Amino acid sequence: MVINMVYALVGNQNCGKTTLFNQLTGSNQHVGNFPGVTVDQKVGEIRGEKKDAVVDLPGIYSIRPYSKEEIVTRNFILNEKPDGIINIVDATNIERNLYLTLQLLEMHIPMVLALNMMDEVRGNGGTIAIDKMEEQLGIPVIAISAIKNEGVDDLIHSIREVSSRRIYPKVTDFCEKGPVHRCIHAVSHQVEDHAEAIGMSPRFAAAKIVEGDKDIIEQLRLSQNELELMEHTIVEMEQDSDMDRNAALADMRYEFIEKTCKYAVVKCKESKEHKRSVKIDTILTGKYFAIPSFLLIMLLIFWLTFGVIGAFLSDILSMGIDALSDITQTALEAYGINPIVESLVIDGIFAGVGSVLSFLPIIVVLFFFLSILEDSGYMARIAFVMDRPLRKIGLSGRSFVSMLIGFGCSVPAVMSSRTLSSERDKMMTIMLIPFISCSAKIPIYALFTAAFFPEHPVLVMMGMYVLGIIVGLIVAIVLNHTVFRGNSMPFVMELPNYRFPSAKSVLLLMWDKAKDFLQRAFTIIFLATLIIWFLQTFDSRFNVVADSKDSLLAMLGKCIAPIFIPLGFNDWRVATSLISGFSAKEAVVSTLSVLTGTTMSNLSESLGMIFTPVSAISFLVFTLLYTPCVAAVATIKREMASSWKAFLVVLMQCAVAWIVSFAVYGILCFITA
């Protein structure tokens, strides 16, 4: 379909931008308070204007390219050249929001200002004179309430009007005199021809040159003489204003914003929502209670997810899948179908589908609770609380949320890394997530604890989780001083008021995560299960084996078994279980059961013939740290957009697992000798 007009929707984080996008387009996008919820561009047709499209750009505070979101937004506006800009601002915090507005005005593109949350402003005794605001900014200003769909139709009409008639902002000069005024005008005149040649506003180009934006300076193709002349002008401005260039520009903008607000805004009283949030934050983000409160909340969520609700639903679904599998097997046997085909259907297809579907309720329930935390505004706060300790190892508070999700499942944890501001932080976080012990490893811990350490089950289980965290921290420190040298991106965010979660938003997130998990992981796990079935069923001549020790899988296990001799276990059945664990970590237990020829109830006794208590601990450490499952690896490949990078992550995991397991085995052997 031919698009007539394209509008860019731009605004700060947590200003209601995604909610407005939903109202403009009628599309179902998740609305959340955690920074970075719209990392990717989202496009939708404006309702009532089928040939007009709006692009929902990432939430940003400035056009300066410090973060991935700011780069995406700036490049879209400069390169794609939208017909108009819808700049949404939070009217309850208008001073901070207008800083981005002034930078957008400098770009000299048809633009409309949408004052969102005007209902809250009026409800708390404030007001904004729309006509005076329009006079000061030189663009149309529309009062809206995105969540109530008030003023949205007027906004659509206004942006279409200014875009179709090419009505440009009337105000782009925010100071009438002084050193900054002289500098900006001088640089604007010097760069005018270069800027117009690439379709850029001279005023915007001048501001970027003053700020030292290397990308923009490179695009302008300035000569060395021109750069030196402009630099002389900028240095002169710094001397006259007694401020560095960036501080001088910021001071100029905020002085204009202060003047505008004094002229057009009557500030509202402190809202009851803000008062309530301050009281709650005395506990949830307090110096002494923040982390304990968070741990208690997450303990409750994990208990409900993995011990009560999610486990209950998972068990019901597993029972249904087993019943359907039994019915299908009975029908196939009654039909007299070839046993190989029967094995393919039952042991391959049903096992593959069941391993995915039985885990789906846990994913959905986990994200149900996490979406409540996100929509209420709490997740933004815990990211803020954890920012300081994580910054010491080169990460930011945003990374903590992804790691937290990793305790449930590595797949959604890796997927959540897309909200991180920089490519460095994203890559580093993805490489650390697999060290976090996911719930799929719990059956392994439970089996070996019952077999070798029945008197200390809590100690062993807690030890595994703590060891995973410690190893992850050590690897983070190493990466921060080698591959990913440098500092993490500045973590700038505004804490939103606590709000009751939207039922629609929570349900949409649950549906999105369920659909995303099935689409990205279902086929991969399904294929991996079929491969394991094939390797367990046939020998090297593709004959059906009577004993699994003669299978292709056993041959492969015997080839790699010597690698584990220094770790205390070299039985081919153990090596084979680790291979099958690549499809799903639960498969380690089921494979050991099949290859030892024992039922799950008698498996503990069989393990005593393969492991000693010391080698059992070594094996637990290795399963804790070695390669994540194939679904997680596929997700890592997608998020890193590189097969070889995903391979390097797997290689690193296995190497770290081997080294740590070797060290643990050696230390324990020395102690028990």
DODO-401631 format. One record per residue (C-alpha): residue in three letters; x, y, z. Coordinates in steps of 0.5 Angstrom, whole numbers, padded with zeros to 4 digits, always signed. Each point is the difference from the previous one (the first is absolute). Example, Ala and Ser with C-alpha at 12.3 -4.5 7.8 and 13.67 -1.06 7.14 Angstrom:
ALA+0025-0009+0016/SER+0002+0007-0002/
***
This chain:
MET+0000+0000+0000/VAL+0003+0007-0002/ILE+0001+0004+0006/ASN-0002+0008+0000/MET+0003+0003+0006/VAL+0005-0003+0005/TYR+0000+0003+0007/ALA+0005-0001+0006/LEU-0003-0001+0007/VAL+0006+0002+0004/GLY+0000+0002+0008/ASN+0003-0002+0007/GLN+0000-0007+0003/ASN-0006-0001+0004/CYS-0004+0006-0003/GLY-0006-0004-0003/LYS+0003-0001-0007/THR-0001-0007-0001/THR-0008+0001+0003/LEU+0000+0006-0005/PHE+0002-0005-0006/ASN-0005-0005+0002/GLN-0005+0006+0000/LEU+0002+0002-0007/THR+0001-0006-0004/GLY-0005-0005+0004/SER+0006-0005+0001/ASN+0001-0004+0006/GLN+0007+0002+0002/HIS+0002-0002+0007/VAL+0000+0006+0005/GLY+0005+0000+0006/ASN+0004+0005+0005/PHE+0007-0004-0001/PRO+0005+0005-0004/GLY+0001-0003-0007/VAL-0007-0003-0001/THR+0000+0002-0008/VAL+0007-0001-0002/ASP-0002-0002-0007/GLN-0004+0004-0005/LYS-0007-0001+0000/VAL-0004+0002-0006/GLY-0008+0000+0000/GLU-0005+0004-0005/ILE-0004+0005+0003/ARG-0007-0001+0001/GLY-0004+0003-0004/GLU+0006+0002-0005/LYS+0001-0006-0003/LYS+0006+0003-0004/ASP+0003+0003+0006/ALA+0005-0004+0004/VAL+0003+0002+0007/VAL+0007-0003+0002/ASP+0001-0001+0008/LEU+0007+0002+0001/PRO+0004-0002+0007/GLY-0001+0004+0006/ILE+0005+0005+0001/TYR+0002+0006+0004/SER+0005+0003-0006/ILE+0002+0000-0007/ARG+0007-0001+0002/PRO+0002-0007-0002/TYR+0002-0003+0007/SER-0004-0006-0001/LYS-0003-0005-0005/GLU-0007+0003+0001/GLU+0003+0007-0001/ILE+0004-0002-0006/VAL-0006-0004-0003/THR-0005+0007+0001/ARG+0005+0005-0003/ASN+0002-0005-0006/PHE-0007-0001-0002/ILE-0002+0007+0000/LEU+0006+0003-0004/ASN+0000-0006-0005/GLU-0007-0002-0001/LYS-0002+0007+0001/PRO-0007-0001+0002/ASP-0006+0005-0002/GLY-0001+0002+0007/ILE+0002-0001+0007/ILE-0005-0001+0006/ASN+0004+0002+0006/ILE-0004-0003+0006/VAL+0002+0003+0007/ASP-0002-0002+0007/ALA-0004+0007+0002/THR+0001-0002+0008/ASN+0007+0001-0001/ILE+0001+0005-0006/GLU+0006+0003+0002/ARG+0004-0006-0001/ASN-0004-0002-0007/LEU+0001+0006-0003/TYR+0008-0001-0001/LEU-0001-0005-0005/THR-0006+0004-0003/LEU+0005+0006-0001/GLN+0005-0005-0004/LEU-0005-0002-0004/LEU-0002+0007-0002/GLU+0007+0001-0002/MET-0001-0005-0006/HIS-0005+0004-0003/ILE-0005-0005-0002/PRO-0008+0001+0000/MET-0002-0002+0008/VAL-0005+0000+0005/LEU+0001+0000+0007/ALA-0005-0005+0004/LEU-0001+0002+0007/ASN-0002-0007+0003/MET-0003-0001+0007/MET-0003+0006+0000/ASP-0006-0003+0004/GLU+0005-0001+0006/VAL+0003+0007-0001/ARG-0007+0003+0001/GLY-0002-0005+0005/ASN+0006+0002+0005/GLY-0002+0008-0001/GLY+0005+0001-0006/THR-0001+0003-0007/ILE+0003+0002-0006/ALA-0002+0005-0005/ILE+0000-0003-0007/ASP+0000+0007-0004/LYS+0006+0002+0004/MET+0004-0006+0000/GLU-0001+0000-0008/GLU+0002+0007+0000/GLN+0007-0002+0004/LEU+0001-0006-0004/GLY-0002+0002-0007/ILE-0004-0006-0001/PRO-0007-0003+0001/VAL-0001-0003+0007/ILE-0006-0005+0001/ALA-0002-0002+0007/ILE-0001-0007+0001/SER-0001-0006+0004/ALA+0003-0006-0003/ILE-0003-0005+0005/LYS-0007+0003-0001/ASN+0000+0001-0007/GLU-0001+0007+0001/GLY+0002+0005-0005/VAL+0003-0005-0005/ASP-0004+0002-0006/ASP+0002+0007+0001/LEU+0007-0002+0000/ILE-0001-0004-0007/HIS-0003+0005-0003/SER+0005+0005+0002/ILE+0006-0004-0002/ARG-0003-0002-0007/GLU-0001+0008-0001/VAL+0007+0002+0002/SER+0003-0006-0004/SER-0004+0001-0006/ARG+0001+0008-0001/ARG+0007-0001+0002/ILE-0001+0005+0006/TYR+0007+0001+0004/PRO+0001+0002+0007/LYS+0001+0007+0000/VAL+0004+0000+0006/THR+0007-0003+0000/ASP+0005+0005+0003/PHE-0001+0000+0008/CYS+0004+0006+0002/GLU+0000+0007-0002/LYS+0007+0002+0002/GLY+0006-0002+0003/PRO+0007-0005-0001/VAL-0005-0006-0002/HIS-0004+0004-0005/ARG+0006+0003-0004/CYS+0003-0007+0000/ILE-0006-0003-0003/HIS-0001+0005-0005/ALA+0007+0000-0002/VAL+0001-0007-0001/SER-0007-0001-0003/HIS+0002+0005-0006/GLN+0007-0004-0001/VAL-0003-0006+0000/GLU-0007+0002-0004/ASP+0002-0003-0007/HIS+0003-0006+0003/ALA-0006-0002+0004/GLU-0005+0002-0006/ALA+0004-0004-0005/ILE-0002-0007+0005/GLY-0007+0003+0001/MET+0001+0002+0008/SER-0002+0006+0003/PRO+0006+0005+0001/ARG-0002+0002+0007/PHE+0000-0008+0002/ALA+0007-0001-0003/ALA+0003+0006+0003/ALA-0003-0003+0007/LYS+0003-0007-0001/ILE+0007+0003-0002/VAL+0000+0004+0006/GLU-0001-0006+0004/GLY+0005-0004-0004/ASP-0004-0005-0003/LYS+0005-0004-0005/ASP-0006-0003-0004/ILE-0003+0006-0002/ILE+0007+0004-0001/GLU+0002-0006-0005/GLN-0007+0000-0004/LEU+0001+0008-0001/ARG+0007-0001-0003/LEU+0003+0006+0003/SER+0007+0002-0002/GLN+0006+0001+0005/ASN+0000+0007-0001/GLU-0008+0000+0002/LEU+0001-0004+0006/GLU+0006+0004+0003/LEU-0004+0007-0002/MET-0007-0003+0004/GLU+0005-0003+0006/HIS+0002+0007+0001/THR-0007+0003+0000/ILE-0002-0006+0005/VAL+0006+0001+0004/GLU-0001+0008+0001/MET-0007-0002+0002/GLU+0002-0004+0005/GLN+0005+0005+0003/ASP-0005+0006+0000/SER-0006-0004+0003/ASP+0005-0004+0005/MET-0003-0006-0002/ASP+0002-0006-0004/ARG-0003-0001-0006/ASN-0005-0005+0002/ALA-0002+0003+0006/ALA-0001+0007-0003/LEU-0005-0004-0005/ALA-0004-0003+0005/ASP+0000+0006+0004/MET-0003+0004-0006/ARG-0005-0005-0001/TYR-0002-0001+0007/GLU-0001+0008+0001/PHE-0005+0000-0006/ILE-0004-0006+0003/GLU+0000+0004+0007/LYS-0002+0006-0004/THR-0006-0003-0004/CYS-0002-0004+0006/LYS-0001+0006+0005/TYR-0004+0003-0006/ALA-0004-0005-0002/VAL-0001-0005+0006/VAL-0003+0000+0007/LYS+0003-0006+0004/CYS-0004-0005+0003/LYS+0000-0002+0007/GLU+0004-0007+0002/SER-0005-0005-0002/LYS-0003-0006+0004/GLU+0003-0005-0005/HIS+0007+0003+0002/LYS-0001+0001+0007/ARG-0002-0008+0000/SER+0006-0001-0004/VAL+0005+0003+0005/LYS-0003-0004+0006/ILE+0001-0006-0003/ASP+0007+0001-0003/THR+0002+0002+0008/ILE+0000-0008+0000/LEU+0001-0003-0007/THR+0006+0005-0002/GLY+0002+0001+0007/LYS+0007+0000+0002/TYR-0001-0006+0005/PHE-0006-0003-0003/ALA+0001+0000-0008/ILE+0003-0006-0001/PRO-0003-0005+0005/SER-0007+0003-0002/PHE+0002-0002-0007/LEU+0003-0007+0002/LEU-0007-0002+0004/ILE-0004+0003-0006/MET+0004-0005-0005/LEU+0000-0005+0005/LEU-0007+0000+0000/ILE-0001+0000-0008/PHE+0005-0005-0001/TRP-0004-0005+0005/LEU-0007+0002-0003/THR+0003-0001-0007/PHE+0004-0007+0001/GLY-0003-0002+0006/VAL-0007+0001+0000/ILE-0004+0003-0006/GLY+0005-0001-0006/ALA+0002-0007+0003/PHE-0007-0002+0001/LEU-0002+0002-0007/SER+0006-0003-0003/ASP-0002-0007+0003/ILE-0007+0001-0002/LEU+0003+0001-0007/SER+0005-0005+0000/MET-0006-0005+0002/GLY-0004+0002-0006/ILE+0006-0001-0004/ASP+0002-0007+0003/ALA-0008-0002-0001/LEU+0000+0002-0007/SER+0007-0003-0001/ASP-0003-0007+0003/ILE-0006+0001-0005/THR+0004+0001-0006/GLN+0005-0006+0002/THR-0006-0005+0001/ALA-0003+0002-0007/LEU+0006-0001-0004/GLU+0001-0006+0003/ALA-0007-0002-0001/TYR+0001+0002-0007/GLY+0007-0004-0001/ILE+0004+0005-0002/ASN+0008-0001-0001/PRO+0003+0001+0007/ILE+0005+0005-0002/VAL-0006+0004-0003/GLU-0003-0001+0007/SER+0007+0002+0004/LEU+0000+0006-0005/VAL-0007+0003+0002/ILE+0000-0002+0008/ASP+0008+0001+0002/GLY+0001+0005-0005/ILE-0006+0004-0002/PHE-0004+0000+0006/ALA+0007+0000+0005/GLY+0002+0006-0004/VAL-0007+0004+0000/GLY-0001-0002+0007/SER+0007+0003+0003/VAL-0002+0007-0003/LEU-0008+0000+0002/SER+0001-0003+0007/PHE+0005+0006+0001/LEU-0004+0005-0003/PRO-0005+0001+0006/ILE+0006+0002+0004/ILE+0003+0005-0005/VAL-0007+0003+0000/VAL-0001+0001+0008/LEU+0007+0002+0001/PHE-0002+0006-0005/PHE-0006+0001+0003/PHE+0003+0002+0006/LEU+0006+0004-0003/SER-0005+0004-0004/ILE-0004+0002+0006/LEU+0007+0002+0003/GLU+0001+0004-0006/ASP-0006+0003-0001/SER-0001+0002+0007/GLY+0007+0004-0001/TYR+0004-0004+0005/MET+0004-0003-0005/ALA+0003+0006-0002/ARG+0002+0002+0007/ILE+0004-0007+0002/ALA+0004+0001-0007/PHE+0001+0007+0004/VAL+0002-0003+0006/MET+0005-0005-0003/ASP+0003+0004-0005/ARG+0006+0003+0005/PRO+0002-0007+0002/LEU+0000-0003-0007/ARG+0004+0006-0003/LYS+0006-0002+0004/ILE+0000-0006-0004/GLY-0001+0004-0007/LEU-0008-0001+0000/SER-0006+0004+0001/GLY-0006-0001+0004/ARG-0004-0002-0006/SER+0004-0006-0001/PHE-0002-0003+0007/VAL-0007-0001-0003/SER+0002-0004-0005/MET+0004-0004+0005/LEU-0006-0001+0005/ILE-0004-0003-0006/GLY+0006-0005-0001/PHE-0002-0003+0006/GLY-0006-0003-0003/CYS+0002-0001-0007/SER+0006+0003-0004/VAL-0004+0001-0007/PRO-0005+0005+0003/ALA+0006+0003+0004/VAL+0004+0001-0007/MET-0006+0003-0003/SER+0000+0005+0005/SER+0007+0002-0001/ARG-0003+0004-0006/THR-0002+0006+0005/LEU+0007+0001+0001/SER+0003+0007-0002/SER+0006-0002-0003/GLU+0003-0006-0005/ARG+0006-0001+0005/ASP-0005+0000+0006/LYS-0005-0005-0004/MET+0006-0005-0002/MET+0003+0000+0007/THR-0007-0001+0003/ILE-0001-0006-0005/MET+0006-0003+0002/LEU-0001+0000+0007/ILE-0007-0003+0000/PRO+0001-0007-0001/PHE+0004+0000+0007/ILE-0006+0001+0003/SER-0003-0007+0002/CYS-0007+0000-0003/SER-0006-0005+0002/ALA+0002-0005-0005/LYS+0006-0002+0004/ILE-0004-0001+0007/PRO-0002-0008-0002/ILE+0008-0001-0001/TYR+0001+0003+0007/ALA-0005-0004+0003/LEU+0002-0006-0003/PHE+0007+0000+0002/THR-0002+0003+0007/ALA-0004-0006+0002/ALA+0005-0005-0003/PHE+0006+0003+0004/PHE-0002+0006+0005/PRO-0007-0002+0003/GLU+0002+0003+0006/HIS+0002+0007-0003/PRO-0005+0001-0005/VAL-0001+0008+0001/LEU+0008+0001+0001/VAL+0001-0003-0007/MET-0006+0003-0004/MET+0002+0007+0003/GLY+0008-0001-0001/MET-0002-0002-0008/TYR-0004+0007+0000/VAL+0006+0004+0003/LEU+0005-0003-0004/GLY-0003+0002-0006/ILE-0001+0007+0002/ILE+0008+0000+0003/VAL+0002-0003-0007/GLY-0004+0005-0004/LEU+0003+0006+0004/ILE+0007-0002-0001/VAL-0001-0001-0007/ALA-0003+0007-0001/ILE+0006+0003+0004/VAL+0004-0004-0005/LEU-0004+0002-0006/ASN+0000+0008+0002/HIS+0008+0000+0000/THR+0001-0004-0006/VAL-0005-0001-0006/PHE-0005+0006+0003/ARG+0004+0005+0002/GLY-0003+0007+0002/ASN-0006+0002+0004/SER-0007-0002+0000/MET-0005+0005-0003/PRO-0002+0005+0004/PHE-0007-0002+0004/VAL-0004+0006-0001/MET-0008-0001+0002/GLU-0006+0003+0004/LEU-0003-0004+0005/PRO-0008+0000-0002/ASN-0005+0000+0005/TYR-0003-0006+0002/ARG-0006-0002-0004/PHE-0005-0006+0000/PRO+0002-0005-0005/SER-0004+0000-0006/ALA-0004-0006-0001/LYS+0001+0000-0008/SER+0007+0002+0000/VAL+0002-0006+0005/LEU-0004-0005-0004/LEU+0003+0003-0007/LEU+0007-0001+0003/MET-0002-0007+0002/TRP-0003-0002-0007/ASP+0006+0003-0003/LYS+0005-0004+0004/ALA-0003-0006-0001/LYS-0001+0001-0008/ASP+0007+0002+0000/PHE+0003-0006+0004/LEU-0004-0005-0005/GLN+0002+0004-0006/ARG+0008+0000+0002/ALA+0001-0006+0004/PHE-0006-0005-0002/THR+0003-0002-0007/ILE+0007+0000+0003/ILE-0001-0005+0006/PHE-0005-0004-0004/LEU+0006-0001-0005/ALA+0005-0001+0005/THR-0004-0006+0003/LEU-0001-0003-0007/ILE+0008+0000+0000/ILE+0001-0003+0007/TRP-0006-0005-0002/PHE+0004-0002-0007/LEU+0007-0001+0004/GLN-0003-0004+0005/THR-0004-0005-0005/PHE+0005-0001-0005/ASP+0007-0003+0000/SER+0006+0002-0005/ARG-0003-0004-0006/PHE-0007+0003+0002/ASN-0003-0007+0003/VAL-0005+0001+0005/VAL+0004-0002+0007/ALA-0002-0004+0005/ASP+0004+0003+0005/SER+0001+0007+0001/LYS+0008-0001+0001/ASP+0000-0002-0007/SER-0003+0006-0003/LEU+0003+0006-0003/LEU-0001+0004+0006/ALA+0004-0005+0004/MET+0006+0001-0005/LEU+0000+0007+0000/GLY+0000+0000+0008/LYS+0006-0005+0000/CYS+0004+0005-0004/ILE-0001+0006+0004/ALA+0000-0004+0007/PRO+0008+0000+0001/ILE-0001+0008+0000/PHE-0003-0001+0007/ILE+0005-0005+0003/PRO+0003+0006+0004/LEU-0007+0002+0003/GLY-0001-0007+0003/PHE-0005-0003-0005/ASN+0002-0003-0007/ASP-0006-0005-0001/TRP-0003+0001-0007/ARG-0007+0000+0003/VAL+0002+0006+0004/ALA+0003+0003-0006/THR-0006-0002-0004/SER-0005+0003+0005/LEU+0004+0007-0001/ILE-0001+0000-0007/SER-0008-0001+0000/GLY+0000+0005+0006/PHE+0002+0005-0006/SER-0007-0001-0002/ALA-0003+0001+0007/LYS+0003+0000+0006/GLU-0005-0005+0003/ALA+0002-0005-0005/VAL+0006-0001+0004/VAL-0004-0004+0005/SER-0004-0004-0005/THR+0006-0002-0004/LEU+0003-0002+0006/SER-0006-0004+0002/VAL+0000-0003-0007/LEU+0007-0002-0001/THR+0001-0003+0007/GLY-0007-0004-0002/THR-0003+0002+0007/THR-0006+0003+0002/MET+0000+0007+0003/SER-0002-0003+0007/ASN+0007-0004-0001/LEU+0004+0005-0003/SER+0003+0002+0006/GLU+0003-0007+0001/SER+0003+0000-0007/LEU+0003+0006+0001/GLY+0004-0002+0006/MET+0004-0005-0005/ILE+0002+0005-0004/PHE+0002+0006+0004/THR+0003+0001+0007/PRO-0003+0006+0004/VAL+0006+0004-0002/SER-0001-0001-0007/ALA-0007+0001+0001/ILE+0001+0007+0002/SER+0005+0001-0006/PHE-0006-0002-0005/LEU-0005+0004+0004/VAL+0005+0006-0001/PHE+0001-0001-0008/THR-0007-0001-0001/LEU-0001+0007+0004/LEU+0005+0003-0005/TYR+0000-0003-0007/THR-0003+0002-0006/PRO-0008+0002+0001/CYS-0005-0004-0004/VAL-0001+0001-0008/ALA-0006+0004+0001/ALA+0004+0005+0004/VAL+0006+0000-0005/ALA-0005+0001-0006/THR-0002+0006+0004/ILE+0007+0003+0001/LYS+0001-0001-0007/ARG-0006+0004-0002/GLU+0002+0006+0005/MET+0007+0000-0001/ALA-0002-0001-0008/SER+0006-0004-0001/SER+0001-0008+0000/TRP+0007+0000+0002/LYS-0001+0005+0006/ALA-0005-0005+0002/PHE+0005-0006-0001/LEU+0006+0004+0004/VAL-0005+0001+0006/VAL-0002-0007+0000/LEU+0008-0002+0000/MET+0001+0005+0005/GLN-0005-0003+0005/CYS+0003-0007-0001/ALA+0007+0002+0001/VAL-0002+0004+0006/ALA-0004-0006+0002/TRP+0006-0005-0001/ILE+0005+0005+0004/VAL-0005+0001+0006/SER-0002-0007+0000/PHE+0007-0003+0000/ALA+0002+0005+0005/VAL-0005-0002+0005/TYR+0001-0007-0001/GLY+0008+0001+0001/ILE-0002+0004+0007/LEU-0005-0005+0002/CYS+0005-0006-0001/PHE+0006+0003+0003/ILE-0005+0001+0006/THR-0003-0007+0001/ALA+0007-0003-0002/
***
